[in-house]
Amino acid sequence: MDKQIMSVSIHNDYYVFSISDFSVLISYLFGIVGFGYLMMKIYNKKLIKWLNWMHIIVSISGASILFIVPYLYTENDLVTPNTILILTGLVVIFSQLFYLINIIISIFRKDKSFN
């Protein structure tokens, strides 16, 4: 397996993309999320801290795992890198729900001191 590409097989589809393209995509996504946090700060909306931390920890650790897995693969592994990549990707995608729920609650909440 080439270390400069990631490949994911889902059912009969086989997706191959370069790690540099994937890192650009992740950077854009982190930028968009950061912009959302900046807007909440500008408009003095208080976010729920534990949702904040859950989102940040899962996003950063998930992105780190996605970049590390292709370099750790050996032929004798019981779990394929595909399985790890897909499960980690799903966890990271679903962790974005913490972000959306936090933003929505903070926008519509009248009390600004809830943490």
DSSP file (Angstrom, degrees, kcal/mol; ACC not computed):
  #  RESIDUE AA STRUCTURE BP1 BP2  ACC     N-H-->O    O-->H-N    N-H-->O    O-->H-N    TCO  KAPPA ALPHA  PHI   PSI    X-CA   Y-CA   Z-CA
    1    1 A M              0   0    0      0, 0.0     2,-0.2     0, 0.0    72,-0.0   0.000 360.0 360.0 360.0 126.3    0.0    0.0    0.0
    2    2 A D    >   -     0   0    0      1,-0.1     3,-0.8     2,-0.0     0, 0.0  -0.461 360.0-142.6 -69.2 137.9    1.4    3.3   -1.0
    3    3 A K  T 3  S+     0   0    0      1,-0.2    -1,-0.1    -2,-0.2    68,-0.1   0.567  94.6  62.3 -81.2  -8.5    1.9    5.7    1.9
    4    4 A Q  T 3  S+     0   0    0     14,-0.1    15,-2.1    15,-0.1    16,-0.4   0.487 101.7  54.7 -95.2  -3.4    0.8    8.8   -0.1
    5    5 A I  E <   -A   18   0A   0     -3,-0.8     2,-0.4    13,-0.3    13,-0.2  -0.917  65.2-147.4-128.6 155.7   -2.7    7.6   -0.9
    6    6 A M  E     -A   17   0A   0     11,-3.4    11,-2.6    -2,-0.3     2,-0.4  -0.957  15.1-167.1-116.0 140.1   -5.7    6.4    1.1
    7    7 A S  E     -A   16   0A   0     -2,-0.4     2,-0.4     9,-0.2     9,-0.2  -0.996   4.2-173.5-130.9 135.3   -8.0    3.9   -0.3
    8    8 A V  E     -A   15   0A   0      7,-2.9     7,-3.4    -2,-0.4     2,-0.6  -0.992   9.0-157.0-128.5 130.0  -11.4    3.0    1.1
    9    9 A S  E     +A   14   0A   0     -2,-0.4     2,-0.5     5,-0.2     5,-0.2  -0.936  11.9 178.9-110.1 118.9  -13.6    0.1   -0.2
   10   10 A I  E >   -A   13   0A   0      3,-2.4     3,-2.6    -2,-0.6     2,-0.3  -0.966  64.3 -54.2-121.7 113.3  -17.3    0.4    0.5
   11   11 A H  T 3  S-     0   0    0     -2,-0.5     0, 0.0     1,-0.3     0, 0.0  -0.408 123.3 -18.5  54.3-115.4  -19.3   -2.5   -0.9
   12   12 A N  T 3  S+     0   0    0     -2,-0.3     2,-0.4    -3,-0.1    -1,-0.3   0.393 119.6  95.4 -99.4   2.9  -18.3   -2.6   -4.6
   13   13 A D  E <   -A   10   0A   0     -3,-2.6    -3,-2.4     2,-0.0     2,-0.5  -0.767  55.5-162.8 -98.2 140.3  -17.0    0.9   -4.7
   14   14 A Y  E     -A    9   0A   0     -2,-0.4     2,-0.5    -5,-0.2    -5,-0.2  -0.963   5.6-165.2-126.1 112.5  -13.3    1.6   -4.3
   15   15 A Y  E     -A    8   0A   0     -7,-3.4    -7,-2.9    -2,-0.5     2,-0.4  -0.857   6.6-177.8-104.2 129.0  -12.3    5.2   -3.5
   16   16 A V  E     +A    7   0A   0     -2,-0.5     2,-0.3    -9,-0.2    -9,-0.2  -0.993  11.5 158.1-126.3 128.0   -8.6    6.3   -3.8
   17   17 A F  E     -A    6   0A   0    -11,-2.6   -11,-3.4    -2,-0.4     2,-0.1  -0.987  40.2-103.0-147.4 155.9   -7.5    9.8   -2.9
   18   18 A S  E  >  -A    5   0A   0     -2,-0.3     4,-2.0   -13,-0.2   -13,-0.3  -0.459  23.5-127.9 -80.4 152.1   -4.2   11.4   -1.9
   19   19 A I  H  > S+     0   0    0    -15,-2.1     4,-2.4     1,-0.2     5,-0.2   0.847 109.6  56.6 -66.8 -33.6   -3.4   12.2    1.6
   20   20 A S  H  > S+     0   0    0    -16,-0.4     4,-1.7     2,-0.2    -1,-0.2   0.904 107.8  47.3 -67.0 -39.3   -2.6   15.8    0.7
   21   21 A D  H  > S+     0   0    0      1,-0.2     4,-2.0     2,-0.2    -2,-0.2   0.903 112.5  50.3 -64.9 -39.8   -6.0   16.3   -0.9
   22   22 A F  H  X S+     0   0    0     -4,-2.0     4,-2.4     1,-0.2    -2,-0.2   0.885 108.2  52.3 -65.3 -38.8   -7.6   14.8    2.1
   23   23 A S  H  X S+     0   0    0     -4,-2.4     4,-2.1     2,-0.2    -1,-0.2   0.858 107.8  51.8 -67.7 -34.0   -5.6   17.1    4.4
   24   24 A V  H  X S+     0   0    0     -4,-1.7     4,-2.3     2,-0.2    -1,-0.2   0.922 110.0  49.4 -65.2 -43.5   -6.8   20.2    2.4
   25   25 A L  H  X S+     0   0    0     -4,-2.0     4,-2.2     1,-0.2    -2,-0.2   0.930 111.5  48.1 -60.4 -46.6  -10.4   19.0    2.8
   26   26 A I  H  X S+     0   0    0     -4,-2.4     4,-2.6     1,-0.2    -1,-0.2   0.885 109.8  53.7 -62.2 -39.0  -10.0   18.5    6.5
   27   27 A S  H  X S+     0   0    0     -4,-2.1     4,-2.1     2,-0.2    -1,-0.2   0.914 108.7  48.6 -63.0 -43.3   -8.4   22.0    6.8
   28   28 A Y  H  X S+     0   0    0     -4,-2.3     4,-2.3     2,-0.2    -2,-0.2   0.916 111.5  50.0 -61.7 -43.0  -11.4   23.6    5.0
   29   29 A L  H  X S+     0   0    0     -4,-2.2     4,-2.3     1,-0.2    -2,-0.2   0.915 110.9  48.3 -64.4 -42.7  -13.8   21.8    7.3
   30   30 A F  H  X S+     0   0    0     -4,-2.6     4,-2.5     1,-0.2    -1,-0.2   0.871 110.6  53.4 -64.1 -35.5  -11.9   22.9   10.4
   31   31 A G  H  X S+     0   0    0     -4,-2.1     4,-2.1     2,-0.2    -2,-0.2   0.905 108.6  48.3 -63.9 -42.2  -11.9   26.5    9.0
   32   32 A I  H  X S+     0   0    0     -4,-2.3     4,-1.8     2,-0.2    -2,-0.2   0.917 113.1  47.5 -64.5 -43.8  -15.7   26.4    8.6
   33   33 A V  H  X S+     0   0    0     -4,-2.3     4,-2.1     1,-0.2    -2,-0.2   0.915 111.1  51.4 -64.0 -42.6  -16.2   25.1   12.1
   34   34 A G  H  X S+     0   0    0     -4,-2.5     4,-2.3     1,-0.2    -1,-0.2   0.868 106.8  54.0 -61.4 -37.4  -13.8   27.7   13.5
   35   35 A F  H  X S+     0   0    0     -4,-2.1     4,-2.4     2,-0.2    -1,-0.2   0.889 106.7  52.2 -63.9 -39.1  -15.7   30.4   11.6
   36   36 A G  H  X S+     0   0    0     -4,-1.8     4,-1.8     2,-0.2    -2,-0.2   0.912 110.1  47.9 -62.4 -42.7  -18.9   29.2   13.3
   37   37 A Y  H  X S+     0   0    0     -4,-2.1     4,-1.7     1,-0.2    -2,-0.2   0.888 110.6  52.4 -64.7 -38.6  -17.3   29.5   16.7
   38   38 A L  H  X S+     0   0    0     -4,-2.3     4,-2.6     1,-0.2    -2,-0.2   0.908 107.4  51.6 -63.4 -42.4  -16.0   32.9   15.9
   39   39 A M  H  X S+     0   0    0     -4,-2.4     4,-2.2     1,-0.2    -1,-0.2   0.882 108.0  52.2 -62.6 -38.2  -19.5   34.1   14.9
   40   40 A M  H  <>S+     0   0    0     -4,-1.8     5,-2.8     1,-0.2    -1,-0.2   0.881 111.4  47.1 -65.7 -36.3  -20.9   32.8   18.2
   41   41 A K  H ><5S+     0   0    0     -4,-1.7     3,-1.3     3,-0.2    -2,-0.2   0.901 110.8  51.4 -70.7 -41.0  -18.2   34.8   20.0
   42   42 A I  H 3<5S+     0   0    0     -4,-2.6    -2,-0.2     1,-0.3    -1,-0.2   0.902 113.2  44.5 -62.5 -41.2  -18.9   38.0   18.0
   43   43 A Y  T 3<5S-     0   0    0     -4,-2.2    -1,-0.3    -5,-0.2    -2,-0.2   0.219 113.3-118.4 -90.6  15.3  -22.6   37.8   18.7
   44   44 A N  T < 5 +     0   0    0     -3,-1.3     2,-0.5     1,-0.2    -3,-0.2   0.835  57.5 155.7  53.1  41.3  -22.0   37.0   22.5
   45   45 A K      < -     0   0    0     -5,-2.8     2,-0.5    -6,-0.2    -1,-0.2  -0.861  38.0-135.9 -96.6 129.3  -23.7   33.7   22.4
   46   46 A K        -     0   0    0     -2,-0.5     2,-0.2    60,-0.2    68,-0.1  -0.732  16.4-148.5 -88.5 127.7  -22.6   31.3   25.1
   47   47 A L        -     0   0    0     -2,-0.5     2,-0.6     1,-0.1    56,-0.1  -0.588  27.0-100.6 -91.0 156.3  -21.9   27.7   24.0
   48   48 A I     >  -     0   0    0     -2,-0.2     4,-2.2     1,-0.2     3,-0.3  -0.678  32.3-146.5 -78.1 120.2  -22.4   24.7   26.2
   49   49 A K  H  > S+     0   0    0     -2,-0.6     4,-2.8     1,-0.2     5,-0.2   0.879  92.3  50.3 -61.7 -44.1  -18.9   23.8   27.4
   50   50 A W  H  > S+     0   0    0     65,-0.4     4,-2.1     1,-0.2    -1,-0.2   0.862 112.5  47.7 -68.5 -32.7  -19.3   20.0   27.6
   51   51 A L  H  > S+     0   0    0     -3,-0.3     4,-2.4     2,-0.2    -1,-0.2   0.886 111.5  53.1 -68.4 -38.0  -20.7   19.9   24.0
   52   52 A N  H  X S+     0   0    0     -4,-2.2     4,-2.5     2,-0.2    -2,-0.2   0.951 111.7  43.5 -57.7 -51.9  -17.8   22.1   22.9
   53   53 A W  H  X S+     0   0    0     -4,-2.8     4,-2.8     1,-0.2     5,-0.3   0.881 111.8  53.3 -66.5 -39.1  -15.2   19.8   24.4
   54   54 A M  H  X S+     0   0    0     -4,-2.1     4,-2.3    -5,-0.2     5,-0.3   0.938 112.3  45.7 -59.6 -45.9  -16.8   16.7   23.1
   55   55 A H  H  X S+     0   0    0     -4,-2.4     4,-2.3     2,-0.2     5,-0.2   0.931 115.4  45.6 -63.3 -46.7  -16.8   18.1   19.6
   56   56 A I  H  X S+     0   0    0     -4,-2.5     4,-2.4    -5,-0.2     5,-0.3   0.934 115.1  45.7 -65.4 -47.2  -13.3   19.4   19.8
   57   57 A I  H  X S+     0   0    0     -4,-2.8     4,-2.4     1,-0.2     5,-0.3   0.931 116.3  44.3 -64.2 -46.7  -11.8   16.2   21.2
   58   58 A V  H  X S+     0   0    0     -4,-2.3     4,-2.2    -5,-0.3     5,-0.2   0.899 115.0  49.4 -67.3 -39.0  -13.6   13.8   18.9
   59   59 A S  H  X S+     0   0    0     -4,-2.3     4,-2.4    -5,-0.3    -2,-0.2   0.945 115.9  40.4 -65.8 -48.1  -12.8   16.0   15.8
   60   60 A I  H  X S+     0   0    0     -4,-2.4     4,-2.2    -5,-0.2    -2,-0.2   0.929 119.1  44.7 -69.6 -44.8   -9.1   16.4   16.5
   61   61 A S  H  X S+     0   0    0     -4,-2.4     4,-2.3    -5,-0.3    -1,-0.2   0.891 114.5  50.4 -67.8 -36.6   -8.5   12.8   17.6
   62   62 A G  H  X S+     0   0    0     -4,-2.2     4,-2.3    -5,-0.3    -2,-0.2   0.921 110.8  47.9 -65.3 -43.9  -10.6   11.4   14.7
   63   63 A A  H  X S+     0   0    0     -4,-2.4     4,-1.5    -5,-0.2    -1,-0.2   0.893 111.7  51.4 -63.6 -38.4   -8.7   13.5   12.2
   64   64 A S  H  X S+     0   0    0     -4,-2.2     4,-1.8     1,-0.2    -2,-0.2   0.921 109.7  49.0 -63.3 -43.7   -5.4   12.4   13.7
   65   65 A I  H  X S+     0   0    0     -4,-2.3     4,-2.4     1,-0.2    -2,-0.2   0.903 107.3  55.6 -62.7 -40.6   -6.5    8.7   13.5
   66   66 A L  H  < S+     0   0    0     -4,-2.3    -1,-0.2     1,-0.2    -2,-0.2   0.842 112.1  43.0 -62.0 -32.7   -7.5    9.1    9.9
   67   67 A F  H  < S+     0   0    0     -4,-1.5     4,-0.3    -3,-0.2    -1,-0.2   0.786 116.7  46.2 -82.4 -27.6   -4.0   10.4    9.0
   68   68 A I  H >X S+     0   0    0     -4,-1.8     3,-1.4     1,-0.1     4,-0.7   0.842  94.5  74.1 -84.3 -34.9   -2.1    7.8   11.1
   69   69 A V  H >X S+     0   0    0     -4,-2.4     3,-1.3     1,-0.3     4,-0.5   0.849  89.9  56.2 -53.9 -44.6   -3.9    4.6   10.0
   70   70 A P  H 34 S+     0   0    0      0, 0.0     3,-0.4     0, 0.0    -1,-0.3   0.803 107.6  50.8 -61.5 -24.8   -2.4    4.3    6.5
   71   71 A Y  H <4 S+     0   0    0     -3,-1.4    -2,-0.2    -4,-0.3    -3,-0.1   0.644 107.1  53.5 -84.5 -14.8    1.1    4.3    8.0
   72   72 A L  H << S+     0   0    0     -3,-1.3     2,-0.2    -4,-0.7    -1,-0.2   0.420  79.0 121.9 -99.0   0.5    0.4    1.6   10.6
   73   73 A Y     <  +     0   0    0     -4,-0.5     2,-0.3    -3,-0.4     7,-0.1  -0.440  33.1 175.5 -73.4 132.3   -1.0   -1.1    8.2
   74   74 A T    >   -     0   0    0     -2,-0.2     3,-1.3     1,-0.0    -2,-0.0  -0.923  40.5-116.0-126.9 159.3    0.7   -4.4    8.1
   75   75 A E  T 3  S+     0   0    0     -2,-0.3    -2,-0.0     1,-0.3    -1,-0.0   0.705 110.1  58.6 -67.7 -20.4   -0.4   -7.5    6.1
   76   76 A N  T 3  S+     0   0    0      3,-0.0    -1,-0.3     2,-0.0     2,-0.1   0.345  75.0 125.7 -94.8   7.1   -1.0   -9.6    9.2
   77   77 A D    <   -     0   0    0     -3,-1.3     3,-0.0     1,-0.1    -4,-0.0  -0.390  52.9-150.2 -67.9 141.3   -3.6   -7.3   10.8
   78   78 A L  S    S+     0   0    0      1,-0.1     2,-0.5    -2,-0.1    -1,-0.1   0.834  88.1  53.1 -77.1 -34.4   -6.9   -8.8   11.8
   79   79 A V  S    S-     0   0    0      3,-0.0    -1,-0.1     4,-0.0    -2,-0.1  -0.898  89.0-132.7-104.0 126.9   -8.7   -5.5   11.2
   80   80 A T     >  -     0   0    0     -2,-0.5     4,-1.6     1,-0.1     3,-0.4  -0.377  18.7-117.7 -75.3 155.6   -8.2   -3.9    7.9
   81   81 A P  H  > S+     0   0    0      0, 0.0     4,-3.2     0, 0.0     5,-0.2   0.829 114.0  65.1 -60.3 -30.5   -7.4   -0.2    7.6
   82   82 A N  H  > S+     0   0    0      1,-0.2     4,-2.8     2,-0.2     5,-0.2   0.931 101.1  48.4 -56.2 -46.3  -10.6    0.1    5.7
   83   83 A T  H  > S+     0   0    0     -3,-0.4     4,-2.5     1,-0.2     5,-0.2   0.921 113.9  45.7 -61.8 -44.9  -12.6   -0.8    8.7
   84   84 A I  H  X S+     0   0    0     -4,-1.6     4,-2.6     2,-0.2     5,-0.3   0.923 114.2  48.7 -65.2 -44.3  -10.7    1.6   10.9
   85   85 A L  H  X S+     0   0    0     -4,-3.2     4,-2.5     2,-0.2    -2,-0.2   0.916 113.8  45.8 -62.8 -43.8  -11.0    4.4    8.4
   86   86 A I  H  X S+     0   0    0     -4,-2.8     4,-2.4    -5,-0.2    -2,-0.2   0.938 115.5  45.4 -66.8 -46.6  -14.7    3.9    7.9
   87   87 A L  H  X S+     0   0    0     -4,-2.5     4,-2.2    -5,-0.2    -2,-0.2   0.916 115.6  46.6 -64.4 -42.8  -15.6    3.7   11.6
   88   88 A T  H  X S+     0   0    0     -4,-2.6     4,-2.5    -5,-0.2    -1,-0.2   0.915 111.9  51.7 -65.3 -42.2  -13.4    6.7   12.5
   89   89 A G  H  X S+     0   0    0     -4,-2.5     4,-2.5    -5,-0.3    -2,-0.2   0.904 110.3  48.7 -60.2 -42.0  -14.9    8.7    9.6
   90   90 A L  H  X S+     0   0    0     -4,-2.4     4,-2.7     2,-0.2    -1,-0.2   0.900 110.9  50.1 -65.4 -40.6  -18.4    7.9   10.8
   91   91 A V  H  X S+     0   0    0     -4,-2.2     4,-1.8     2,-0.2    -2,-0.2   0.917 112.3  47.6 -63.4 -42.7  -17.6    8.8   14.4
   92   92 A V  H  X S+     0   0    0     -4,-2.5     4,-0.8     2,-0.2    -2,-0.2   0.912 112.8  48.8 -65.2 -42.3  -16.1   12.2   13.2
   93   93 A I  H >< S+     0   0    0     -4,-2.5     3,-0.9     1,-0.2     4,-0.3   0.934 113.5  46.0 -63.4 -45.7  -19.1   12.9   11.0
   94   94 A F  H >< S+     0   0    0     -4,-2.7     3,-1.4     1,-0.2     4,-0.4   0.783 103.4  64.1 -69.7 -25.0  -21.5   12.1   13.8
   95   95 A S  H >X S+     0   0    0     -4,-1.8     3,-1.1     1,-0.3     4,-0.9   0.742  87.4  71.1 -69.2 -20.3  -19.5   14.2   16.2
   96   96 A Q  H <X S+     0   0    0     -3,-0.9     4,-2.3    -4,-0.8    -1,-0.3   0.708  83.3  71.0 -67.3 -17.4  -20.3   17.2   14.1
   97   97 A L  H <> S+     0   0    0     -3,-1.4     4,-3.0    -4,-0.3     5,-0.3   0.851  91.0  58.4 -64.2 -33.5  -23.9   16.8   15.5
   98   98 A F  H <> S+     0   0    0     -3,-1.1     4,-2.2    -4,-0.4    -1,-0.2   0.922 107.5  47.4 -58.5 -43.1  -22.4   18.0   18.8
   99   99 A Y  H  X S+     0   0    0     -4,-0.9     4,-2.5     2,-0.2    -2,-0.2   0.944 114.0  45.1 -63.3 -50.0  -21.4   21.2   17.0
  100  100 A L  H  X S+     0   0    0     -4,-2.3     4,-2.7     2,-0.2     5,-0.2   0.915 114.2  48.4 -63.7 -43.6  -24.7   21.7   15.3
  101  101 A I  H  X S+     0   0    0     -4,-3.0     4,-2.7     1,-0.2     5,-0.2   0.915 112.2  50.2 -62.5 -42.5  -26.8   21.0   18.4
  102  102 A N  H  X S+     0   0    0     -4,-2.2     4,-2.2    -5,-0.3    -2,-0.2   0.921 112.7  45.9 -61.8 -45.7  -24.5   23.4   20.4
  103  103 A I  H  X S+     0   0    0     -4,-2.5     4,-2.2     2,-0.2    -2,-0.2   0.933 114.4  47.6 -63.9 -46.7  -24.9   26.2   17.8
  104  104 A I  H  X S+     0   0    0     -4,-2.7     4,-1.9     1,-0.2    -2,-0.2   0.926 113.5  46.9 -64.0 -45.6  -28.7   25.7   17.5
  105  105 A I  H  X S+     0   0    0     -4,-2.7     4,-1.1    -5,-0.2    -1,-0.2   0.919 113.6  49.3 -61.3 -42.7  -29.3   25.7   21.3
  106  106 A S  H  < S+     0   0    0     -4,-2.2   -60,-0.2    -5,-0.2    -1,-0.2   0.842 109.2  51.8 -68.2 -33.6  -27.1   28.7   21.8
  107  107 A I  H  < S+     0   0    0     -4,-2.2    -1,-0.2     1,-0.2    -2,-0.2   0.923 118.0  35.8 -68.2 -43.6  -28.8   30.7   19.0
  108  108 A F  H  < S+     0   0    0     -4,-1.9     2,-0.3    -5,-0.2    -1,-0.2   0.500  93.7 104.5 -92.1  -3.9  -32.3   30.2   20.4
  109  109 A R     <  -     0   0    0     -4,-1.1    -4,-0.0    -5,-0.2    -3,-0.0  -0.613  49.9-165.3 -82.3 134.4  -31.5   30.3   24.1
  110  110 A K  S    S+     0   0    0     -2,-0.3     2,-0.5     2,-0.0    -1,-0.2   0.863  72.8  76.3 -82.9 -40.0  -32.4   33.4   26.0
  111  111 A D        -     0   0    0      1,-0.1     3,-0.5     2,-0.0   -65,-0.1  -0.618  61.1-169.7 -76.4 122.4  -30.3   32.7   29.1
  112  112 A K  S    S+     0   0    0     -2,-0.5    -1,-0.1     1,-0.2    -3,-0.0   0.421  74.4  68.2 -93.8   1.8  -26.6   33.4   28.2
  113  113 A S        +     0   0    0    -67,-0.0     2,-0.5     2,-0.0    -1,-0.2   0.326  64.2 121.8-105.4   9.4  -25.2   31.8   31.4
  114  114 A F              0   0    0     -3,-0.5   -65,-0.1     1,-0.2    -5,-0.0  -0.614 360.0 360.0 -76.4 119.5  -25.9   28.1   30.7
  115  115 A N              0   0    0     -2,-0.5   -65,-0.4   -67,-0.1   -66,-0.2   0.234 360.0 360.0-142.5 360.0  -22.8   26.1   30.7
